Amino acid sequence: TLAMFAGQIADRFDRRKVIAAAVSVMFLCSLSLAIISWRSIDVWAMYVCLFFGGVARAFLQPAKSSLLPQIVPRDRFANAVTWNSSLYETTNMLGPALAGAIIGVLVPLSGETGPWTYAGIYWFNALCQAAEFINFLGIKVEQPPRAREPLTLRSLFAGARFVYDNKLILGIITLDMFAVLLGGAVALLPIFAKAVL
């Protein structure tokens, strides 16, 4: 629901500031989740944190993905995209493995999987987001002059109109959407871990 609006924000403002704001919110959400887990606060508080974390992620993705062309020369862009995609997929695999290793270390210390175990994961997540925040502040970007047209419904839906008018892009995006919705194996990991592992 926020994708088009977040794209407009990423196009109209300094992307580093948008990223920094989104990562800051995610950092605060991770700290809050650590405290909620540690203190065993009601589960509704976790849903509040997850909601704000999801909103922050909605603004983070368009700004982050559109920043790469601004910091990489055109002749090296294809190579940068390859490295970016490879590192993204690598960290998607290593992240859960590292979380499992942290749980594997914390469980023997406490004797069981308890509040400290999950709080430790959220503390580590917050630490990584703080590092991400610092790294993004260090990026130097040449800001192209931005058109200062007013935000209207027409400009908000311009991207959707473009995709709809280009049937090849519409087909590719639709296929990807169904692959993500119906083939999301990541959502099954907790069940697999409980039932199989």
TORPA-4810 file (N, C-alpha, C, O; in nm, 3 decimals):
<nodes>
NODE_1_0.082_-0.122_0.000_0.000_0.000_0.000_0.085_0.127_0.000_0.038_0.232_-0.042_T
NODE_2_0.209_0.118_0.046_0.294_0.237_0.052_0.394_0.246_-0.062_0.468_0.344_-0.071_L
NODE_3_0.398_0.146_-0.150_0.505_0.138_-0.250_0.511_0.260_-0.340_0.618_0.317_-0.360_A
NODE_4_0.397_0.303_-0.395_0.400_0.416_-0.488_0.436_0.546_-0.416_0.513_0.627_-0.468_M
NODE_5_0.381_0.564_-0.297_0.412_0.685_-0.220_0.559_0.686_-0.180_0.624_0.790_-0.185_F
NODE_6_0.612_0.570_-0.140_0.753_0.561_-0.102_0.843_0.588_-0.221_0.949_0.650_-0.206_A
NODE_7_0.803_0.544_-0.340_0.879_0.573_-0.461_0.883_0.722_-0.489_0.986_0.775_-0.531_G
NODE_8_0.771_0.790_-0.467_0.768_0.935_-0.486_0.863_1.005_-0.388_0.934_1.099_-0.425_Q
NODE_9_0.864_0.959_-0.264_0.954_1.018_-0.164_1.100_0.996_-0.204_1.181_1.087_-0.193_I
NODE_10_1.132_0.875_-0.251_1.270_0.845_-0.292_1.311_0.931_-0.411_1.429_0.966_-0.423_A
NODE_11_1.217_0.964_-0.499_1.250_1.046_-0.616_1.261_1.194_-0.583_1.331_1.268_-0.653_D
NODE_12_1.193_1.239_-0.480_1.186_1.383_-0.452_1.284_1.431_-0.346_1.313_1.550_-0.337_R
NODE_13_1.336_1.340_-0.264_1.424_1.381_-0.154_1.558_1.310_-0.164_1.575_1.216_-0.242_F
NODE_14_1.652_1.356_-0.085_1.785_1.294_-0.080_1.769_1.150_-0.034_1.722_1.123_0.076_D
NODE_15_1.808_1.057_-0.120_1.787_0.915_-0.091_1.865_0.870_0.032_1.818_0.783_0.105_R
NODE_16_1.982_0.928_0.055_2.058_0.890_0.175_1.981_0.925_0.302_1.985_0.850_0.400_R
NODE_17_1.912_1.039_0.301_1.835_1.080_0.419_1.712_0.991_0.438_1.675_0.958_0.550_K
NODE_18_1.650_0.952_0.326_1.536_0.861_0.334_1.581_0.727_0.392_1.515_0.670_0.478_V
NODE_19_1.696_0.678_0.342_1.751_0.551_0.391_1.787_0.563_0.539_1.755_0.475_0.618_I
NODE_20_1.853_0.673_0.576_1.893_0.693_0.716_1.770_0.696_0.808_1.773_0.639_0.916_A
NODE_21_1.664_0.764_0.764_1.542_0.771_0.846_1.479_0.633_0.860_1.438_0.594_0.969_A
NODE_22_1.471_0.558_0.749_1.409_0.425_0.753_1.491_0.330_0.840_1.435_0.256_0.920_A
NODE_23_1.624_0.332_0.826_1.709_0.244_0.906_1.701_0.283_1.054_1.707_0.197_1.141_V
NODE_24_1.688_0.413_1.082_1.672_0.457_1.222_1.546_0.401_1.284_1.547_0.355_1.399_S
NODE_25_1.437_0.404_1.209_1.310_0.347_1.259_1.326_0.197_1.281_1.280_0.144_1.382_V
NODE_26_1.391_0.128_1.187_1.411_-0.016_1.201_1.502_-0.047_1.321_1.481_-0.146_1.391_M
NODE_27_1.602_0.038_1.343_1.689_0.023_1.460_1.608_0.034_1.589_1.623_-0.048_1.680_F
NODE_28_1.522_0.136_1.597_1.438_0.154_1.716_1.341_0.037_1.734_1.313_-0.005_1.846_L
NODE_29_1.290_-0.015_1.622_1.201_-0.132_1.630_1.276_-0.254_1.683_1.221_-0.329_1.764_C
NODE_30_1.400_-0.274_1.639_1.480_-0.388_1.689_1.509_-0.374_1.836_1.501_-0.471_1.911_S
NODE_31_1.545_-0.252_1.879_1.568_-0.230_2.023_1.440_-0.256_2.102_1.444_-0.318_2.208_L
NODE_32_1.328_-0.208_2.049_1.200_-0.230_2.118_1.166_-0.378_2.125_1.119_-0.426_2.228_S
NODE_33_1.190_-0.451_2.016_1.164_-0.595_2.016_1.254_-0.668_2.116_1.212_-0.765_2.179_L
NODE_34_1.378_-0.621_2.131_1.468_-0.681_2.230_1.414_-0.660_2.371_1.413_-0.753_2.452_A
NODE_35_1.368_-0.540_2.398_1.314_-0.511_2.532_1.185_-0.588_2.555_1.162_-0.642_2.664_I
NODE_36_1.099_-0.594_2.453_0.973_-0.667_2.465_1.000_-0.815_2.492_0.934_-0.876_2.576_I
NODE_37_1.097_-0.873_2.420_1.130_-1.014_2.441_1.191_-1.037_2.579_1.156_-1.133_2.648_S
NODE_38_1.281_-0.950_2.618_1.351_-0.964_2.745_1.255_-0.952_2.863_1.265_-1.027_2.960_W
NODE_39_1.163_-0.856_2.853_1.067_-0.832_2.962_0.940_-0.915_2.949_0.853_-0.908_3.036_R
NODE_40_0.927_-0.994_2.841_0.807_-1.075_2.815_0.680_-0.990_2.816_0.581_-1.025_2.880_S
NODE_41_0.685_-0.879_2.745_0.571_-0.788_2.733_0.470_-0.852_2.638_0.505_-0.936_2.556_I
NODE_42_0.344_-0.811_2.650_0.236_-0.868_2.567_0.270_-0.865_2.419_0.343_-0.777_2.372_D
NODE_43_0.218_-0.961_2.348_0.251_-0.979_2.207_0.202_-0.863_2.120_0.258_-0.841_2.012_V
NODE_44_0.101_-0.790_2.163_0.052_-0.678_2.082_0.161_-0.575_2.059_0.164_-0.510_1.955_W
NODE_45_0.252_-0.559_2.156_0.361_-0.463_2.140_0.455_-0.506_2.027_0.512_-0.422_1.957_A
NODE_46_0.471_-0.636_2.010_0.553_-0.685_1.898_0.488_-0.648_1.765_0.557_-0.609_1.671_M
NODE_47_0.356_-0.661_1.757_0.287_-0.627_1.633_0.302_-0.478_1.600_0.314_-0.442_1.483_Y
NODE_48_0.301_-0.394_1.701_0.323_-0.250_1.678_0.461_-0.228_1.619_0.477_-0.153_1.523_V
NODE_49_0.563_-0.293_1.677_0.700_-0.280_1.626_0.711_-0.334_1.484_0.775_-0.273_1.399_C
NODE_50_0.648_-0.448_1.458_0.652_-0.506_1.323_0.584_-0.416_1.222_0.628_-0.406_1.107_L
NODE_51_0.475_-0.349_1.263_0.405_-0.257_1.173_0.497_-0.142_1.134_0.512_-0.111_1.015_F
NODE_52_0.559_-0.078_1.234_0.646_0.036_1.204_0.772_-0.008_1.129_0.823_0.065_1.044_F
NODE_53_0.822_-0.127_1.159_0.935_-0.180_1.084_0.899_-0.205_0.939_0.980_-0.179_0.850_G
NODE_54_0.777_-0.254_0.914_0.731_-0.276_0.777_0.713_-0.145_0.701_0.746_-0.138_0.582_G
NODE_55_0.662_-0.043_0.768_0.648_0.089_0.705_0.787_0.143_0.669_0.807_0.195_0.559_V
NODE_56_0.882_0.130_0.761_1.018_0.178_0.734_1.079_0.102_0.617_1.145_0.162_0.532_A
NODE_57_1.058_-0.029_0.611_1.113_-0.110_0.501_1.050_-0.069_0.367_1.117_-0.072_0.264_R
NODE_58_0.921_-0.030_0.369_0.855_0.014_0.246_0.922_0.139_0.190_0.930_0.155_0.068_A
NODE_59_0.971_0.227_0.277_1.041_0.347_0.231_1.188_0.320_0.201_1.249_0.387_0.118_F
NODE_60_1.245_0.221_0.269_1.386_0.189_0.251_1.415_0.131_0.113_1.510_0.172_0.048_L
NODE_61_1.334_0.037_0.069_1.364_-0.038_-0.054_1.373_0.050_-0.179_1.472_0.038_-0.252_Q
NODE_62_1.276_0.138_-0.207_1.289_0.220_-0.329_1.409_0.314_-0.323_1.478_0.334_-0.423_P
NODE_63_1.434_0.371_-0.206_1.547_0.464_-0.193_1.680_0.391_-0.208_1.771_0.441_-0.274_A
NODE_64_1.689_0.273_-0.148_1.814_0.197_-0.154_1.841_0.144_-0.295_1.953_0.152_-0.343_K
NODE_65_1.739_0.091_-0.360_1.760_0.033_-0.493_1.787_0.140_-0.599_1.853_0.112_-0.699_S
NODE_66_1.737_0.260_-0.579_1.761_0.366_-0.678_1.885_0.449_-0.647_1.918_0.541_-0.722_S
NODE_67_1.955_0.418_-0.538_2.077_0.491_-0.504_2.198_0.442_-0.584_2.288_0.520_-0.613_L
NODE_68_2.200_0.314_-0.619_2.316_0.255_-0.687_2.355_0.329_-0.816_2.474_0.353_-0.835_L
NODE_69_2.262_0.365_-0.903_2.304_0.438_-1.025_2.368_0.573_-0.996_2.441_0.626_-1.080_P
NODE_70_2.342_0.630_-0.878_2.400_0.760_-0.844_2.543_0.749_-0.791_2.617_0.848_-0.792_Q
NODE_71_2.584_0.631_-0.746_2.716_0.619_-0.685_2.814_0.535_-0.766_2.931_0.525_-0.730_I
NODE_72_2.767_0.475_-0.875_2.852_0.390_-0.958_2.859_0.449_-1.098_2.755_0.484_-1.155_V
NODE_73_2.979_0.461_-1.156_2.988_0.510_-1.295_2.914_0.417_-1.391_2.903_0.296_-1.368_P
NODE_74_2.864_0.475_-1.498_2.783_0.401_-1.594_2.855_0.279_-1.650_2.794_0.174_-1.670_R
NODE_75_2.985_0.291_-1.677_3.058_0.180_-1.738_3.079_0.063_-1.641_3.111_-0.047_-1.685_D
NODE_76_3.062_0.087_-1.511_3.078_-0.020_-1.412_2.945_-0.062_-1.350_2.942_-0.143_-1.257_R
NODE_77_2.837_-0.008_-1.401_2.707_-0.032_-1.338_2.664_-0.179_-1.344_2.616_-0.233_-1.244_F
NODE_78_2.681_-0.245_-1.458_2.642_-0.386_-1.470_2.718_-0.473_-1.371_2.660_-0.562_-1.309_A
NODE_79_2.846_-0.447_-1.356_2.928_-0.521_-1.260_2.881_-0.493_-1.116_2.877_-0.583_-1.033_N
NODE_80_2.846_-0.368_-1.088_2.798_-0.331_-0.954_2.666_-0.399_-0.921_2.645_-0.442_-0.808_A
NODE_81_2.578_-0.409_-1.020_2.449_-0.477_-0.998_2.472_-0.624_-0.967_2.407_-0.681_-0.880_V
NODE_82_2.566_-0.686_-1.039_2.598_-0.827_-1.014_2.649_-0.845_-0.872_2.604_-0.935_-0.801_T
NODE_83_2.744_-0.762_-0.830_2.797_-0.771_-0.694_2.689_-0.743_-0.590_2.681_-0.812_-0.488_W
NODE_84_2.607_-0.643_-0.616_2.500_-0.609_-0.522_2.403_-0.725_-0.505_2.366_-0.759_-0.392_N
NODE_85_2.361_-0.785_-0.616_2.268_-0.898_-0.609_2.331_-1.018_-0.540_2.267_-1.084_-0.458_S
NODE_86_2.456_-1.045_-0.572_2.525_-1.159_-0.510_2.539_-1.141_-0.359_2.515_-1.234_-0.282_S
NODE_87_2.579_-1.020_-0.318_2.593_-0.995_-0.174_2.459_-0.999_-0.103_2.450_-1.047_0.010_L
NODE_88_2.354_-0.950_-0.169_2.220_-0.954_-0.110_2.177_-1.098_-0.085_2.129_-1.132_0.023_Y
NODE_89_2.193_-1.184_-0.187_2.153_-1.324_-0.172_2.240_-1.396_-0.069_2.191_-1.479_0.006_E
NODE_90_2.369_-1.364_-0.067_2.459_-1.426_0.031_2.419_-1.389_0.172_2.413_-1.476_0.260_T
NODE_91_2.391_-1.263_0.196_2.351_-1.222_0.331_2.214_-1.278_0.368_2.188_-1.302_0.486_T
NODE_92_2.126_-1.298_0.268_1.997_-1.361_0.297_2.013_-1.505_0.344_1.931_-1.555_0.421_N
NODE_93_2.119_-1.571_0.298_2.145_-1.708_0.343_2.224_-1.710_0.475_2.197_-1.791_0.563_M
NODE_94_2.321_-1.619_0.486_2.405_-1.618_0.606_2.334_-1.562_0.729_2.364_-1.601_0.841_L
NODE_95_2.240_-1.470_0.708_2.169_-1.408_0.821_2.097_-1.510_0.908_2.120_-1.513_1.029_G
NODE_96_2.009_-1.593_0.850_1.943_-1.694_0.931_2.041_-1.794_0.993_2.020_-1.840_1.105_P
NODE_97_2.148_-1.827_0.921_2.249_-1.919_0.976_2.317_-1.856_1.097_2.340_-1.922_1.198_A
NODE_98_2.349_-1.728_1.086_2.413_-1.658_1.197_2.317_-1.647_1.317_2.358_-1.662_1.432_L
NODE_99_2.189_-1.620_1.287_2.089_-1.616_1.395_2.079_-1.751_1.464_2.070_-1.758_1.586_A
NODE_100_2.082_-1.859_1.385_2.080_-1.994_1.444_2.202_-2.019_1.530_2.192_-2.082_1.635_G
NODE_101_2.318_-1.971_1.486_2.441_-1.987_1.565_2.431_-1.910_1.696_2.474_-1.958_1.801_A
NODE_102_2.375_-1.789_1.690_2.359_-1.710_1.813_2.265_-1.782_1.909_2.293_-1.790_2.029_I
NODE_103_2.154_-1.835_1.856_2.062_-1.911_1.942_2.133_-2.034_1.997_2.116_-2.069_2.114_I
NODE_104_2.214_-2.100_1.913_2.289_-2.218_1.959_2.386_-2.187_2.071_2.413_-2.274_2.154_G
NODE_105_2.438_-2.065_2.074_2.529_-2.024_2.181_2.450_-1.983_2.305_2.487_-2.017_2.417_V
NODE_106_2.339_-1.909_2.285_2.264_-1.855_2.398_2.181_-1.960_2.470_2.163_-1.950_2.592_L
NODE_107_2.130_-2.062_2.399_2.047_-2.164_2.463_2.126_-2.242_2.569_2.076_-2.258_2.680_V
NODE_108_2.247_-2.293_2.538_2.321_-2.364_2.643_2.354_-2.275_2.764_2.363_-2.324_2.876_P
NODE_109_2.371_-2.145_2.741_2.402_-2.055_2.852_2.283_-2.040_2.946_2.300_-2.035_3.068_L
NODE_110_2.162_-2.033_2.889_2.043_-2.014_2.973_1.976_-2.146_3.007_1.892_-2.150_3.097_S
NODE_111_2.010_-2.253_2.937_1.950_-2.383_2.964_1.825_-2.411_2.884_1.781_-2.525_2.875_G
NODE_112_1.766_-2.308_2.824_1.646_-2.326_2.743_1.630_-2.206_2.651_1.696_-2.104_2.668_E
NODE_113_1.539_-2.220_2.554_1.510_-2.107_2.467_1.414_-2.016_2.543_1.298_-2.051_2.565_T
NODE_114_1.463_-1.900_2.582_1.382_-1.809_2.661_1.396_-1.666_2.614_1.447_-1.641_2.505_G
NODE_115_1.349_-1.572_2.696_1.350_-1.431_2.657_1.489_-1.379_2.620_1.503_-1.300_2.526_P
NODE_116_1.592_-1.422_2.693_1.728_-1.374_2.663_1.773_-1.417_2.525_1.844_-1.343_2.457_W
NODE_117_1.733_-1.536_2.483_1.773_-1.587_2.351_1.722_-1.495_2.241_1.800_-1.450_2.157_T
NODE_118_1.593_-1.467_2.242_1.535_-1.385_2.137_1.577_-1.240_2.151_1.598_-1.172_2.050_Y
NODE_119_1.591_-1.191_2.271_1.639_-1.054_2.291_1.780_-1.040_2.233_1.813_-0.936_2.176_A
NODE_120_1.863_-1.145_2.247_1.998_-1.141_2.191_1.997_-1.126_2.040_2.079_-1.053_1.985_G
NODE_121_1.905_-1.194_1.974_1.893_-1.181_1.828_1.855_-1.038_1.792_1.911_-0.981_1.698_I
NODE_122_1.760_-0.979_1.864_1.717_-0.842_1.832_1.828_-0.741_1.863_1.842_-0.642_1.791_Y
NODE_123_1.905_-0.764_1.969_2.019_-0.675_1.998_2.119_-0.679_1.884_2.169_-0.576_1.840_W
NODE_124_2.148_-0.801_1.835_2.242_-0.816_1.725_2.189_-0.749_1.599_2.264_-0.685_1.525_F
NODE_125_2.059_-0.763_1.573_1.995_-0.698_1.458_2.008_-0.546_1.469_2.039_-0.479_1.371_N
NODE_126_1.984_-0.492_1.588_1.997_-0.348_1.609_2.141_-0.302_1.585_2.163_-0.196_1.527_A
NODE_127_2.237_-0.382_1.629_2.378_-0.349_1.607_2.409_-0.343_1.457_2.479_-0.253_1.411_L
NODE_128_2.358_-0.439_1.381_2.380_-0.440_1.236_2.314_-0.320_1.170_2.370_-0.262_1.076_C
NODE_129_2.196_-0.281_1.217_2.128_-0.165_1.159_2.202_-0.035_1.193_2.203_0.058_1.112_Q
NODE_130_2.262_-0.029_1.311_2.343_0.089_1.345_2.463_0.099_1.251_2.499_0.208_1.207_A
NODE_131_2.525_-0.016_1.221_2.638_-0.017_1.127_2.592_0.025_0.988_2.662_0.098_0.918_A
NODE_132_2.473_-0.021_0.947_2.419_0.017_0.816_2.395_0.168_0.811_2.425_0.232_0.710_E
NODE_133_2.341_0.223_0.918_2.315_0.367_0.926_2.445_0.446_0.908_2.450_0.542_0.830_F
NODE_134_2.549_0.406_0.979_2.678_0.474_0.971_2.737_0.462_0.830_2.792_0.559_0.777_I
NODE_135_2.727_0.343_0.769_2.779_0.323_0.634_2.708_0.411_0.532_2.773_0.467_0.443_N
NODE_136_2.577_0.425_0.542_2.505_0.505_0.444_2.535_0.654_0.459_2.533_0.728_0.360_F
NODE_137_2.564_0.699_0.580_2.599_0.839_0.598_2.732_0.873_0.531_2.755_0.987_0.493_L
NODE_138_2.819_0.774_0.517_2.950_0.796_0.457_2.950_0.796_0.305_3.052_0.827_0.244_G
NODE_139_2.837_0.763_0.243_2.830_0.759_0.097_2.818_0.901_0.042_2.734_0.979_0.087_I
NODE_140_2.904_0.933_-0.054_2.899_1.063_-0.120_2.821_1.048_-0.250_2.851_0.962_-0.333_K
NODE_141_2.720_1.132_-0.267_2.633_1.124_-0.384_2.624_1.261_-0.449_2.604_1.362_-0.382_V
NODE_142_2.639_1.262_-0.581_2.614_1.385_-0.656_2.464_1.392_-0.682_2.408_1.308_-0.751_E
NODE_143_2.402_1.494_-0.624_2.257_1.506_-0.637_2.221_1.572_-0.769_2.255_1.687_-0.791_Q
NODE_144_2.150_1.500_-0.857_2.103_1.566_-0.980_1.994_1.664_-0.945_1.922_1.645_-0.846_P
NODE_145_1.980_1.770_-1.025_1.869_1.864_-0.996_1.735_1.792_-1.010_1.712_1.721_-1.107_P
NODE_146_1.649_1.812_-0.912_1.521_1.743_-0.911_1.409_1.838_-0.955_1.406_1.955_-0.919_R
NODE_147_1.318_1.783_-1.034_1.202_1.862_-1.076_1.111_1.880_-0.954_1.085_1.786_-0.880_A
NODE_148_1.065_2.000_-0.935_0.981_2.031_-0.820_0.833_2.037_-0.859_0.764_2.135_-0.830_R
NODE_149_0.786_1.933_-0.926_0.645_1.929_-0.961_0.565_1.889_-0.838_0.615_1.815_-0.753_E
NODE_150_0.441_1.936_-0.828_0.361_1.902_-0.710_0.323_1.753_-0.709_0.312_1.689_-0.813_P
NODE_151_0.305_1.702_-0.589_0.263_1.563_-0.574_0.113_1.555_-0.599_0.032_1.605_-0.520_L
NODE_152_0.077_1.491_-0.709_-0.064_1.475_-0.746_-0.093_1.327_-0.764_-0.002_1.244_-0.769_T
NODE_153_-0.221_1.294_-0.775_-0.258_1.156_-0.803_-0.204_1.111_-0.938_-0.167_0.995_-0.955_L
NODE_154_-0.200_1.203_-1.033_-0.147_1.170_-1.166_0.000_1.131_-1.157_0.041_1.031_-1.216_R
NODE_155_0.079_1.209_-1.084_0.221_1.175_-1.071_0.240_1.051_-0.986_0.335_0.975_-1.007_S
NODE_156_0.151_1.029_-0.889_0.161_0.912_-0.802_0.138_0.783_-0.880_0.204_0.682_-0.854_L
NODE_157_0.046_0.786_-0.976_0.013_0.666_-1.053_0.084_0.659_-1.187_0.052_0.571_-1.268_F
NODE_158_0.178_0.749_-1.214_0.249_0.750_-1.342_0.324_0.619_-1.365_0.324_0.566_-1.477_A
NODE_159_0.389_0.567_-1.263_0.462_0.440_-1.276_0.369_0.324_-1.306_0.401_0.238_-1.388_G
NODE_160_0.254_0.320_-1.239_0.156_0.214_-1.263_0.103_0.222_-1.406_0.082_0.120_-1.471_A
NODE_161_0.079_0.346_-1.455_0.034_0.362_-1.593_0.140_0.314_-1.692_0.107_0.250_-1.792_R
NODE_162_0.266_0.344_-1.664_0.375_0.301_-1.751_0.381_0.149_-1.758_0.393_0.091_-1.866_F
NODE_163_0.373_0.083_-1.642_0.378_-0.063_-1.639_0.258_-0.122_-1.713_0.274_-0.218_-1.789_V
NODE_164_0.140_-0.066_-1.693_0.020_-0.117_-1.759_0.027_-0.100_-1.911_-0.017_-0.186_-1.987_Y
NODE_165_0.084_0.012_-1.956_0.095_0.038_-2.100_0.200_-0.050_-2.167_0.190_-0.076_-2.287_D
NODE_166_0.300_-0.097_-2.093_0.405_-0.184_-2.147_0.375_-0.327_-2.105_0.413_-0.370_-1.996_N
NODE_167_0.307_-0.401_-2.192_0.255_-0.533_-2.158_0.365_-0.633_-2.123_0.343_-0.724_-2.043_K
NODE_168_0.484_-0.619_-2.183_0.594_-0.711_-2.150_0.636_-0.693_-2.004_0.654_-0.791_-1.932_L
NODE_169_0.650_-0.568_-1.962_0.687_-0.541_-1.822_0.575_-0.586_-1.729_0.601_-0.643_-1.623_I
NODE_170_0.450_-0.560_-1.767_0.336_-0.603_-1.687_0.336_-0.754_-1.668_0.313_-0.803_-1.557_L
NODE_171_0.362_-0.829_-1.775_0.366_-0.975_-1.766_0.478_-1.024_-1.676_0.459_-1.116_-1.596_G
NODE_172_0.595_-0.963_-1.687_0.709_-1.004_-1.605_0.683_-0.975_-1.457_0.710_-1.059_-1.371_I
NODE_173_0.630_-0.857_-1.429_0.601_-0.821_-1.289_0.492_-0.911_-1.231_0.501_-0.952_-1.116_I
NODE_174_0.389_-0.940_-1.311_0.282_-1.028_-1.265_0.334_-1.168_-1.236_0.299_-1.229_-1.135_T
NODE_175_0.419_-1.220_-1.325_0.478_-1.352_-1.303_0.562_-1.353_-1.175_0.554_-1.447_-1.097_L
NODE_176_0.641_-1.248_-1.156_0.723_-1.238_-1.035_0.635_-1.230_-0.910_0.666_-1.291_-0.808_D
NODE_177_0.525_-1.155_-0.919_0.436_-1.142_-0.804_0.379_-1.278_-0.763_0.376_-1.310_-0.644_M
NODE_178_0.335_-1.357_-0.860_0.281_-1.489_-0.827_0.389_-1.582_-0.775_0.363_-1.665_-0.688_F
NODE_179_0.511_-1.570_-0.827_0.622_-1.652_-0.777_0.651_-1.620_-0.631_0.678_-1.709_-0.551_A
NODE_180_0.646_-1.491_-0.597_0.673_-1.449_-0.459_0.558_-1.491_-0.367_0.582_-1.542_-0.257_V
NODE_181_0.434_-1.470_-0.411_0.319_-1.501_-0.326_0.302_-1.651_-0.305_0.272_-1.696_-0.195_L
NODE_182_0.321_-1.729_-0.412_0.292_-1.873_-0.404_0.416_-1.958_-0.379_0.404_-2.076_-0.345_L
NODE_183_0.535_-1.900_-0.394_0.657_-1.978_-0.377_0.745_-1.929_-0.264_0.866_-1.951_-0.265_G
NODE_184_0.684_-1.861_-0.167_0.761_-1.804_-0.057_0.804_-1.909_0.044_0.739_-1.927_0.147_G
NODE_185_0.913_-1.977_0.014_0.961_-2.083_0.103_1.012_-2.029_0.235_1.015_-2.102_0.335_A
NODE_186_1.052_-1.903_0.239_1.105_-1.845_0.363_0.999_-1.847_0.473_1.031_-1.867_0.590_V
NODE_187_0.873_-1.826_0.435_0.766_-1.826_0.534_0.749_-1.963_0.600_0.695_-1.972_0.710_A
NODE_188_0.795_-2.068_0.534_0.781_-2.204_0.588_0.897_-2.244_0.679_0.891_-2.349_0.741_L
NODE_189_1.003_-2.162_0.688_1.120_-2.200_0.767_1.089_-2.230_0.913_1.141_-2.329_0.965_L
NODE_190_1.006_-2.150_0.984_0.976_-2.187_1.124_0.910_-2.324_1.138_0.941_-2.400_1.231_P
NODE_191_0.817_-2.357_1.046_0.751_-2.486_1.051_0.852_-2.598_1.024_0.853_-2.700_1.092_I
NODE_192_0.937_-2.575_0.923_1.040_-2.674_0.891_1.134_-2.694_1.008_1.170_-2.807_1.040_F
NODE_193_1.174_-2.584_1.073_1.266_-2.596_1.186_1.202_-2.672_1.301_1.270_-2.751_1.367_A
NODE_194_1.074_-2.650_1.326_1.007_-2.716_1.438_0.976_-2.863_1.407_0.998_-2.950_1.491_K
NODE_195_0.925_-2.889_1.286_0.879_-3.024_1.254_0.992_-3.116_1.209_0.989_-3.236_1.237_A
NODE_196_1.091_-3.063_1.139_1.195_-3.148_1.082_1.324_-3.141_1.162_1.382_-3.244_1.194_V
NODE_197_1.369_-3.020_1.194_1.496_-3.007_1.264_1.482_-3.023_1.415_1.581_-3.014_1.487_L
</nodes>
